[in-house]
Structure formats: structure tokens, C-alpha cells
């Protein structure tokens, strides 16, 4: 299947700083990528839909000024957590739809653990 | 709006036993349905999906699921559990249109004992 890669896998940052997570589609071009957040032992919550060349669409309750999403190319979307606080600590997962797939199959990255201390 | 309900947050089976993970969905339009597996500290891996056509879908690792429209269900089964099947399983739904996000159920933890 299609490959989606995230970097970094693990990151620790100090409270008040910003951290960027990258999501790349390695073997296909993704016009749309999705960012999810997952708390331990819980399900995935959709944060935003990232469209190449346009502004991201955020889900209700997600602070767009805090979680900056940029989709500058067809293979890269980034999530920047600004002014991070301990409550932002979570597992962040990106995903992308392979355009050749007719069934809306979405492939997921490996995820990125963010710990804010 | 679409939603997914996974019945049973935790299922325990013995190695070699039948695995049955339940998923019911709610959708006002014909859905696409998916099952994903997540191993600890990893992303999600697609097990199988239903879009159109045959309602019995076969996936990887011996798993299969059957789409039953009348019951709005998409239960995941495997005839014989292996220890390596122990993981978190998520059922997901999306509208039958490209580019839309998946909506996930809360997940079911599968434990396999020897």
C-alpha cells in the first residue's frame, strides 16, 4: 500500500515553545491530508483537513491559531503546535488518501508522540 | 452525520479461537467502511475496507468482515486467533466520496491468551 511517513516519531519540548511535525506521502501525491489526535487508550479525533495550496479546515473545538497546519506541496503537510502546554501532550497521527484509490482508502503515518514538559 | 459504535472495548480470546469484533455504523448516505489495526506506539494499518460490490470482504492476516446494510453492521472476524493479533482495532466510516475524513469508533482491544 501507499506509504505515509511522519517525523519526528518522538519529541519533547518545553512549555511555551513551538514544535513542528512533518507528514510526507512518500510514493504518491496527496492533495488532501488529515491530522488526528489520539489520547492514551482512546480513539482518534480528527483535528483538521489539510488541502494543498489552501487553508486547512479545522474541526469544531480545535484552535487553529494553536495548531498551525501547512500543506505547501503535494507530498508534505506540517502541523505546528504553538506555545505548547502540557495538555497538548498527545499522539498525533497524519493520514493521506492515495489518489489512485477509488474507495477513499486513507493511509496513516506512524504517528508522533509529543510530550510537553 | 456519521458515527461508529464498537461494542465491547475489550475482547479476550484464546489462541486458536474465533475472533469477533463488532461494529455498527450510522450514516445517511451509503458509506465506505474500514477496519484498521494499531499496535502499541504505532500508526494505523488498514486491515480491509468495503466500498461497493461483494459484502463479504477479505483482508490481511486472515481477517474478514461482512457488510450488512439491514443491520448497519460491519463486524470483523477471524477463524483462529494468533498471539500476534493482540492489538487495538478501530472501525471507521466515511461518506462514499473521495477526500473525506474517516470517523472512527472508540476502538476494541483484543487480547489473545495461550
Interface residues (C-beta under 8 A of the other chain):
Chain A: X1 X4 X6 X31 X32 X34 X42 X43 X44 X46 X49 X93 X95 X97 X102 X103 X104 X105 X106 X107 X108 X109 X110 X111 X113
Chain B: X32 X34 X36 X41 X42 X43 X44 X45 X46 X49 X51 X90 X94 X96 X97 X98 X99 X100 X101 X102 X103 X104 X105 X106 X107
